Amino acid sequence: MDNPGVYRYSRKRTEVISDALRGRGYNDLNQYPVFPWVITNYESEELDLTLPSNFRDLSKPVGALNPKRAAFFTERFESWEDEQVPKFHYGTHYSTASFVLAWLLRIEPFTTYFLNLQGGKFDHADRTFSSVSRAWRNSQRDTSDIKELIPEFYYLPEMFVNFNNYNLGVMDDGTVVSDVELPPWAKTSEEFVRINRLALESEFVSCQLHQWIDLIFGYKQQGPEAVRALNVFYYLTYEGAVSLNSITDPVLREAVEAQIRSFGQTPSQLLIEPHPPRGSAMQAPPIALRVLAHLGCSLAVPVSLLVATPVRVFAFSPGASEKSPLMFTDQAQQDVIMVLKFPSNSPVTHVAANTQPGLATPAVITVTANRLFAVNKWHNLPAHQGAVQDQPYQLPVEIDPLIASNTGMHRRQITDLLDQSIRVHSQCFVITSDNRYILVCGFWDKSFRVYSTDTGKLIQVVFGHWDVVTCLTRSESYIGGNCYVLSGSRDATLLLWYWNGKSSGIGDNPGSETTTPRAILTGHDYEITCAAICAELGLVLSGSQEGPCLIHSMNGDLLRTLEGPENCLKPKLIQASREGHCVIFYENGHFCTFSVNGKLQASVDTDDNIRALQLSRDGQYLLTGGDSGVVRVWQVSDLKQLFAYPGCDAGIRAMALSYDQRCIISGMASGSIVLFYNDFNRWHHEYQTRY
């Protein structure tokens, strides 16, 4: 059976952390993670996420949202007189194994689990999860339905589609049950998940989320506060309500365990005091937000709402007596920070911006087509324009002194010969996260090599391929600088290596003569042209000269084939986000966005010959640059172009984002880098509404 839901890509919000702390997880259906309903409008053609009426009141449990039903539960509690069973509002629960299986009925292995639970048959069609709107209505009207949601509602669109064409029956009104009926405001399951996710990450939810945590994990879970909040469940759902070890009769013990499984399990109580409210931009007026932004404060909200303010733009060239202001249009003055020209006119083919706080040497490292690299010191962007009016202005990037003075150039030049057929491009190089080493491929002897960025000396030569290595990439880094390095070759294979941050080399023992890759990926038939790796998802994406792009696991298993539109057979660039987005640019000028489960989500043609791709950290936005010299911003979900920066006088060959994502650094064919202001928040719907 096809299992489209093989990968989960959650943002791991507060709820998931709380679940993990209290022993709830994906391995136990009886203690599955719980997420709240947040949207109340499943009927409109369009959903306005700026209207409070479209959001649920998270200070109340699901059973108390409807006043009439809340009165029913209150009366039940007050009139309960059974001496053996304590009073309760709800005889059912918001999370049980059967509820989880009902939500995930359409994907394996949950289909099999559900059939085992139901004696080998699907449930009656009228009781099957077939409509989001109906499920919400039932949770507001039915006294036996107080279900909350599961995390998959916020990241797994495949759960709503009957990929395996199961016969789920026909409802009493003649409706055939197959795919889940979505609200009118969502045309596809991907759009539903995206909008549901936006709602979850919104300010309305951030303002209330602590109150929902109080109900599920906190001080309103048990005791007098739970009674006042209409939040008391059947006693067997609570931890410690019954001591199973004290029950000696095996039949009675089995019966009690079956009851517990049937009624669901309330999480262990995490807090006995109110959970502090999450810092929210909605608690401050817009003018206060601007002041905080100008002071460089970071707000603890999903969207930081920092306001980028233009400063003076300078060009700097080695040998110039002073920095000279550049003449730009008004628009460019708003967007361009600086231009840095290197002495060499060789195109800047690779840019790496490891600028995170805490690094010993935060820097923007550039590599030119003639393999001359520069370690340019990073000084951060100024917090705001006014703070520097009476002080010497410091550019965010300071040119490498060895390059500026034209001395010690041997420490910045990769002199080892590349294979004559190699065209130097961005994926010929990888910079380690601490900026101390540069990895280079394309050598005639079929190796890739490690050099020190301080001395330029060769540190390690790594062999493994049977032909020239054509591309390199690395994963996100772990504590200590450890990461995975991926090499692709003309031998049509990819090798996965481990970079040891402690010993600064490939493999567990970089000093040994032989180094063994962690995995060998063999799905392609032609030369590897591009690759990306996401260690968080355990995925490797790759493209070859002919044929489709592939997704492998990091163990080497072939998982998916990414089939693009017609004539999309030669991928040039590929990017993967931690959120499960795969963006591919093909030689024919076609862009495509895929899910990690292989579904084509959007495609668009472009006239520009794209040379550089860069995804935002959250995977929502895509930056592109090419021969036209224009940096463009796209929305990943539908590949809608959002913005185009002022055009440069040369083509773009490489691109990077600073750690705080406020600065785009583009490597130019003219041998310079151009720094642009960036603020992804300006395209967020809440930011646009408030400003």
N, C-alpha and C positions, 0 to 999 in steps of 0.2 A: 504493500500500500504506500502511496505517496504520502510523505509527511512534510507539508509545507511549513509547519511550525517548528522546525528543528532548531532554530536560533531565536533567543530572546534578546532584546536590546533595550533594557529599561534604564531610565535615568536614576534609579535607586534613590527615590526621594525619601523623606522622613519616615513614611509608613513602612518602607521596606527595611530600613535600618532598625526600626522598632520591632518589626516581625523577627528579624534575625536575632536581635538581642534576646527575645523571649522564646526562642526555639521554633518559631514558625518558619517554614521553608517549602521549597518545591518538592521535596522528597516525601512529604507526608500529606496526603489529601485531606486528612482530618484536621490538620493544622496548616492549611494553605495560607499564603499571604493574603491580606485583606486590603482592598482599596475602596474608597467611597464613591457613591454616585455624586457627581458634581453638577451636572446639567439637568434642568427640569423641563426644557422645551425640546420635544421630539416631534413636533407637528409642523413647524414653520418651514417655508421654502428656504429661508436664509436665517442664520443664527447670528445675532448681534452679541458678541462677547463683552460689550461695554455696558449691557443692561443688567443690573442686579437681579431683576425678576427671572432671568434665565439660569440663575444659579441656585443650588440647594442651600438651605440653612444647615450648616455643618455643626451647629451647637445642639442639634437634636438628633436622636437615633432615627433610623428610617421609619420605625413604627410610630413615631410621634410627629411626623411631618404633616399628616392629615388630621385635623382637629377632631373629626368625628371618630376616626379609628383610635386616636389617642384617648378619647373618652371611654371607648370600649375597653381598652387595656387597663385604664385606671380603675374602672369599675371591677374588672376581674381581680386585680390585685387587692383592692379594698374588701372585696366580698369573699376572698379565699379563706376557707376554714379547715382545710385538711391538716391534721396535726403531724402527719408523717412527712408531708411535702411542704417546704417553706413557700411563702408567697412569691409569685412571679408575675411579670407583665406578659412575657412571651413564652409560649410553649414550644416554639421553634427557634431557629437561630439565624444569624446573618451569614454564617459560613459553615458548611458541612461538606463531606466528601461527595455526597450525591449532588449538591449544588455545583461544585466545581466541575464535576463530570458533565452536568447538564450544560454549563456554559461552553465547555470545550468538546462537545459531542462530535464535531465534524473533523477533528484532527487526531491522528494517532500519536501516542498510544492510548489516548483517552477514550477513543471509540471502543477499543477492545475492553478497557476497564468498565466502561458503561454497560456494554453487552453482558459482561460477567455479572455485574450487579443486578441486571434486569433479567437474568435467566436466558440470555442469548437473543433477546428481542429488543428492538427499540421501543421507547415509551409511546403512549398514545399521542398522535400528532398534535392534539390540542394542548397537551402538557409539554410538548417539546419547545425548547427555546427557538423561536422562529421570527421574532420581531423585537427590536430594541424598544420601540415605543410601547408595545404590549407588556414587555417585561417591566418597564418603569411604572406603567399604570397598575399592574398587579401588585407591585411592591408598595403602592399607595392605597390600595383598596382592599386587598385580600388580607384577612386577619391571620392567615397561615403563611404569608409571604412577606418577610422583612429582610430579604437578601441584600447584602452589599455586593460590590463587584470584586473582580480579581485583577491582578496587574495586567493581564493580557489585553484587557479593554483599552489599554493606553499604549500598547506597542505591537500587537500581533494582529494585523488585518486578516491573516489567513483563517483565523478562528470563525469568521463570519461567512466563509465560502465553502460550499460543499464540493471540494475538489475531487473527492473520490466517488461522487455520484451515489451516495447511499440513498436507499429508499426509506425516507423518513415518514412516509405515510401522507394521508389526506385528512385535512381538518373537517369538522362537521359542516362547515359552510362551503366545502368543495375546494378549498385552497390547498394546493400541493406544497408540502414543506420541503424546501431544498436550501438555498442560501438564506441567510438571515436578512429579513427586511430592515433596511436602514432608514433613518429619518430623512425627510425630503431635503434637508440641507447638506446631506452627504451623498454624492453621486457614486462614490466607490468606497469600498471598505478601507482603503488607504486614507481617503479623505476623512472618513469618520474617525479613524484613530488619530489622525493629525489634529483635527479640531478638538476632539476629546482631550488630547494631550495639552493643547493650548489652554483649554479651560482649566485643567488641573494645575498648570503652571501660572495661572493668572493671579492678579492681585486680589481679586475677590476671594479666591481659595486660600491664598497665603494669609489673608487677614483672619481667616476662621479655622485654619487647619489645626491649630493647637486645641481648639474646642472638641474637634472630632477625635483627636488623640486622647483627650481626657476621657471620652466615652469608651473608647476601645481598649486603651492600655492604661488609663490614668485613674485619678481619684474618683471619677464618676462611674467607674466600672462596678464597684461593690459598695455596700453600706448605705447609709442615709442619703448620700449624694446621688447614688444610683436610683434610689426610690424617687427622689425629687426630679431627676432627669428622665423618668420613665425608661429606665435602662436595666431592669432586672430580668434575668433569664432563668430558665429551669435550673434547679440547683445542681443537677449532674453535669452541667456544662462548665462549672467552675473548678479550677485546680484545687485539690485537697478536700473537695466536698465529700468524697468517699475514700476510705483507705482500702485499696484493693488487697493489700497484704494481709489485712485482718479478716478477709473473707476466706474461710477454709473450704467451704463447699464449692467444688469446681463448677458445678452446674450454675449455682447462683452467681459465682464470679463471672462466668461467661455471659450470663444474662445482663449483669450490670455493665460489662464492657460493651456489649451490643447496644445497650441504651445510650451509653456515652457517645458511641460512634454515631448513633442515630440523631441525637439531639445537637451534635456539634460541640466544639470546645472553645470556650472563651480564652483569649490569651492570658498568660500570667500577668499579674498587675505590675506595671513598670513604674508608675509614679503614684505617690500618695498626696502630692500637692499639685495645684494647677500647673499645667505645662505653660512655660512663658510664651507669649505671642511671638510669632516670627516677625523680624523686622520687615516692614512693608512700606513701599513708597506711597501707598494710599493714606498712610498716617501723617503724611507731610504735604503741605500745599505745594503747587508747582514751583513757586518762587524759592521755597526752602530747598527743593530738589536741585535747583540751579546753583544755589549757594554751596550746597554739599558737593556738587559735582566740581565747581570751581576750586574748592578746597582740596580736591583729590580724594574725597571720602568714598569708600566703597559701600554701597548699600546691600544689605543681606536680602536681596530679592532675586527672583529668577532672571529678571532683566534689570541690569544695574542702573539704567536711565542716566548714565553719565553723559554730560553734554560736551562734545568736543569743541574747543574754541580755537580759532586760527591764531597763529603767531607769525612773526616775520619769517619770510622764506629766504634762505641763503644758498648760494652755490659755493663749493669749496674745491679748489684744485691745488695740488701740491705745487709749491713755489710761489703761490700768490701771496702778496704782502698782507692781505687782510680778506676777511669774508666780504663778499659783495652781494647786495640784494639782487634777486632775480626779478625780471619784469614778467609778470604773468597777468592773464585776464583776471577779472574779479572772481570768477568761478574758481580758477586755479589757486588764487590766494586763499580761498576757503579750504582747499583740499590738499595742496602740495606743501610738504614740510621742508624738504631740502633735496638738492641734487648733489651727489658726490661723484666727481670724475676721477678715474684712476689714470696714471701715466700711460699705461698700456691701452691701446685702442682695441684690444681683443675683446670680443663679446663676453659679457658676464653670463656664463651658462649655468651657474648654480649659486643659490643663496640659501643660507641657513641662519635662522634667528633664534639662538638659544639665549634668551634674555630674562629668564625667570629669576625672581629674587632668591638670594642665597647662593648663587653660583659664584665661584671664586673669580671668574673672568667672563661676565656676560658680554656677548659679542655678536656681531653680524659678520659671518664668514662668507666671503665671496670667492668664487673660482672662475677663472676665465677660460676661454677655449684653448689658449696655449698653456693651460695647466699652471697658471700663476695664481696662488691663493693669497688672500689678505685677511688678517684677523683684526677687524675694526671694532674698537671698544664701543660699548653701548652705554648711554648716559640717561636713558629714560626720557619720556616726553615731559615737558613742563606741565604742571597741574592746570594752569590757566594763564591767560595773556597778561593780566594785571600784575602778577607776582614778579614778572621779570622786567618791568618797564625801567626800573632804576638800577638794574644789575646787568652785568655782562651776560649776553645771551649765549647759552651753551647748546650747540647742536646735539641732537640725540645720538648721532653716530660720529665717532672720531676716527679718521683714517689711520690704518696701520702705519706706525712710525717707520717701519722698515721699507714700506712701499713709498711713503711720502719723501723720505730722505734718499731713496734709491741706494741704500746701503744694506748689506746683508741679504741681497736678493736670493742668494743660494739657499737661504732658510725658508723661502716662500715658493720655490719652483720645483714642480715634479718633473724631473729630468728623464726618468725611465721611459723607454720608448713604448708607445701604444702600437697596436696592430694597424697597418696602413689603411685598412678598410673601415676603421672605426670613425664615425662622425661624433665628435664630442657633444654631449647633451646633458641635461640636468641630472638624469639618473645614472650617469657615470660616477657620481660622487655621493658619499654619505658622510655627514659630520656627526660625531658622537655628542651626546647631550651635554657633556661638560666642556665642549669646544676644544678638547686636547688632541683629538685625533681625526684624521681624514682618511676615509677608505676610497680607493680608486680602482676602477675596473677598465677593461679594454686592452689589456696587455697581450702581446703576441704569444706569450708562453701559457695562455689559458688560465692565468691566475688573477686574483685581485689582491691588492696590497694595502697595508696600513702604514700611515706616515704620522709623525708627530707634527702638530701645527706650530709648536714652539721652535723646533730645530730644523724641521723639514726632513729629518732622517727617516729612512725606511725602518719600520719596527717589525713587520711580519709579512710574509708572503703566504697566501692561502691557495692551495690547489684542491681541485675536486671535480672540475668540469672537463669534458673531452673536447671542448672547442672554446673559442674566445668568449669571455664573459661580457655580455652586452648591457646589463643594467644591475643596479644595486638599489636597495631601499632598506629602511629599518623600521622597527615597530616603535611605539611609545616606550619610554624608558621607565624602569622600576627604580626603587630606592637603591642608591649605590651606583646608578648608571648602567645597570644590566639591561640588555634588550636583545631582541632577535634581529639578525641581519639576513636578508634574502638576496640571493644572487641568481640571475637568469642568464642563459647562455644560448649560443647558436646550436648547441647540441640538443635544443628543445626541452631541456630540463631546468628545474629550479631547485636550488639547494638552500635549506634553512639552517642557519648557523646561530650560535649563541655568543653574544658579546659579553665578556666578563669584565664588568666595570672595575672590580677590585684589582685584577691582574692586568687590565688594559690590553686585552687581546681577544681574538676569536678562539673559543674553546675553553675548557676548564684548565688546560695547561698550555697557554700560548707559546711557551718556550720549546715545546716538543716539535719534532720534525714533521709529524703528521697530525692533521686535525680532521676530525670526523664531523660531518654535518648531522644535525638533529633529525632531519627528514629529507627525503628525495621526492620531488613532485614530478610526475612523468605523464601528465595528461595531454600535453601539446605534441604536435607533429612538426612544427616549424620553429624558427628562431624566436626567442622571447624578446619582445620589444618594450614591454612595460610591466610593472608589477607594483603591488601594494600589500601591506601586511597590517592586520589589526590583532594584536595579541589579546586585547580585552575580549574580543569575540572568538578568538582562536581560528581566524580565517586568513587565507592567502588568496589574493586576486591577481590574475595575470592575463596578459594578452600576447599573442604571437603574430608573426608576419601574415599568416593566413589562418582563417578559422575563427571560431568564437572565443570570447574571453571565458575563463574558467574560475571557479571557486573551489579551492582545496581546504581541507582542515590542516592544522599545523602538524598533524601526524602523517600527512601525505595522502589522505583519502580524497578522492575526487567527489565533490558534493553537488555542484551545480554547473550548468552551462548557461551562459548569458547570451541568449540569441537576440541580436539587435534587429532593427528594420532591414529591409532589403538593401543589398550593396554595402552594408556595414560589416566589412570583413577584415579590415586592417586597423586595429586599435593602435593609437599613438601614445595616449596618456590615460592613466587610470588612477582614481582616488577612492579610498574607502573611509567611512566615518565610524566612530564608535556606536553611532545610532543605527547602523545597518544600511546606510545609503552607499551605493556604488555608482560613481560617475565615470563615464568613459567618453573620450573624444576619439573619433575615427578619422582616418586619413581623408575621407571624402567630405570633411567639414561637418559631420553629424555628431551631435551630443546626445547621450542617453543616460537616464537615471534608472537604476535597477534596485530592487530590494535584495537583501542578502538571500532571500529565498527564491531568487531568479526571475521575479516578475518585472517586466518593463513598465515603469511608472510614468515616464515622460520622455519625449525626444524633440529635438529642435535642430534646424540647420543654422549655420553661421558662415558669414563670408570671410571671417578672419581666419588666418592660419594659426591656430592656437598652439603656443609653445609651453604654456605654464598653467597648471591648475592648483588651486588651494582651497580646501574646505574649512569653514569655520569649525570651532571646537565642538559645537553642538550639532553639526551636520546640517543645519538649516540653510546655510548660505554658501555659495560657490563664487570664488574669484577666478577670473580668466585673464590671460594676457597673451598677445600674439604679435604677428608682423605689423599690425596696424598701429601698435604702440598705445593701445587703449586698454586700461584695466576696467573690466566690467564686473558687476555684482549680479548674481542670479539667485533666485529662490529655488532650492533644490527640488522641492516636492513637485513642481510643475515646470521647472526651467523657464520661469518668467524673468525677463531682464528687469532689474530694479533700478540700476544706476550705471552710468558710465563716467569715469574720471576724465579729466582733461587729457587730450592726446599728447603723447610724447613725440619727440622728433626722431625716434628710432624704434625699432621693434623690441618687443619684450621677449627675453629668453628664459627667465627664471623668476620665481616669486616666493616670498615667505611672509608670515605674519609674526609680529612680536608676540611675546607670551601673553600680554594683556589684550591682544587683538586690536589695539588702538592704532597700530601702524602697519601699513603694507609696504614691504620693501621689494621693489621690482628690479631685476637685473636686465640691463639694456644691451642691445647689439652694438651700441656706440662705446662700450667700455665704461659705463657709469651705472650708478644705482639711483633710483628716484624713490623718495619716501612720501607716502600719501597718508593723510589722516583717514582713520576708519572708525565708524561707529555703527555696528550691526543693529543697535537698538533703534536707529531711526526708521527701520522698516518693520519694527514690531508694532502690532495693531494697538497695543496699549500706549506706547510712546506717541504714536501718531494721533491718538485721541486726546491725550493730555497736552500735546504741544501743537 
